[in-house]
Amino acid sequence: MRRYETIFIVDPDLSDEERSPLFERLKPLFPQLDGFLVMVDEWGTKKLAYEIKKKNRGYYVRLDFCGTGTLVNEIERFFRIDDRVLKYMTVLLEEDVDLESLKAELAKAETEEDQPGQTEEADTEQKTVEVMESDMEKNETIQAESSQEEL
């Protein structure tokens, strides 16, 4: 299975209620065609580099998914048909993806997001211990040097 990234630009004049059916229409494609949707990343409305269909702005969305060429073809076919999509581009990220390890990474990332304070506190405590240890080593070195000078 391969990992792909598709970035598409939607008409910025659409409201959230008009835009959500577009996303809901895409989501069932992944299980139907043996794919796995890793992430939908909505970047929001941005200025376009050049005018597309008489629009200067566009609503950017990034899809990160695993699947086959059939899934990519179906997604792109859907984008060609739908007038709300101004532009799209699909890029191959990885040739061979281990789906189980990817799901495990996503689960781990979600648990870290649910408990951000605990990991930050542990990191802070670890850094504090490291700083204290390095200070103690410096003090010991200074004391050893000063005792040698006294002799």
N, C-alpha and C positions, 0 to 999 in steps of 0.2 A: 504494500500500500504506500502511496506517495503523500507527501504533505504539500499543500498549496496555500497560497495567499491570494485573495481576490480583493482588489480595491475598486469600489464603484462610487460614482457620484450621482446623487439623486437631486431632482429639482428642488431648489431651496424654498420655493413658494408653498410647498406642501406643509401642512401642519403635522403635529405628532400623530394625530388620529388618522390622517391620510397616509402617513408614512408607515405606520405599524402593520397594515395589511400586506405591504410589500415584503417586510421581514418575515411575517407569519407564513407567507406563501413559500418562502425559501426553506424554512426550517424542516418541513416534512420531506424534502428532497434527500436529505442526508441519510436517514435510516432506510428510505426506499431503495436507494442505490448503493447500499453497503458503505456509506461514508460516516465520518465522525466529525461533528462541528466542535472545534476546540474553543473558538472565541469569536464573538461579534464585538468589534471595537468601533464605536461611533465617535468620529472625530468632531462632528458638528459642521456648521456652515463656515466655509472658507472662501477667500477670493480665488477665482480661477486664473491661471496663467494667461489664458486666451478665452475669447468668447465661444461658448458652445450653445447652439440652439438659441441664440440671442439672450443668453444668461451670462452675467459676469461673476456670479457666485454659485456655489454648489454645496450640497450636504454630503460630506465624505463618510464612507463606512468601509471598514476592513473586516473581511471574513478570513479566519484562519481555520483550515479544515484538512482532514485526511480523506482520501478517496482514490478513485480511479479516473481515467480519462472520460469515461461515460458520465460521471457526476459533473466534471468540469464542463463538458459539452452541454449538459442539460441546464446548468446554471447560466452559462453564456447565452443559450437559446432563450431562456426566460428574460434575460436583460435586453436582448435584441428586440423582443416582442413588446416589452413594457415601455411606454413612452415616458414614464416618470424617471427612468434611468438615462442620464445624459451620456456617461462614459463608463467603461469598465476595463479592467486588466487583470489577468490571472498570471501568477508567477509560481514556478515550481521551487519549493524551498528545500525539500529533502527527497531523495530517490527512494530509499527504503526506511520506513518508520515502524518501530515496534509500538503497536497501539497500546499494549498493556502497560509498558513503562511510561508512555505519554499520559495515560489515564492516572497512573500512580503519581506522577509529577503534579498534575492538575489537582488531585485530591490533597496532596501535601501543601500546595500553594493556598488552597482554600482554607485549610486548617490554620495556616499561619496568618491569613487575613482575619480569621475569626478571633484569633488570640494575639494581636500585634503587641500588646503591652508586655506580655510575658517574655517574648523573644527579645524585645528591646531592653527589658530590665536585665535579662541574663547577659546580653551583650555588654551592657553598661557595667554590671558587676565584674565581668571578666576583664574588661579594660581597666577598671579601678584596681583590681588585684595585680594586673600586669604592671601598672604604673607604680604601685606601692613596692612591688618586688624590685623594679629597676631602681627606684629611689634608695631602697635599702642596700642594694649592691653598690651604688655610687657612694653612699655614706661609709660603707665598710672599706671601700677602696681609699677614700679620703683619710679615714682614720688610720689605715695601715700605712699610708704614705707619711702622715704626720708623726706617727710613732717611730718610723724609720729615720725621719729627720732629727728627732730628739736624741737618738742614739748617736 
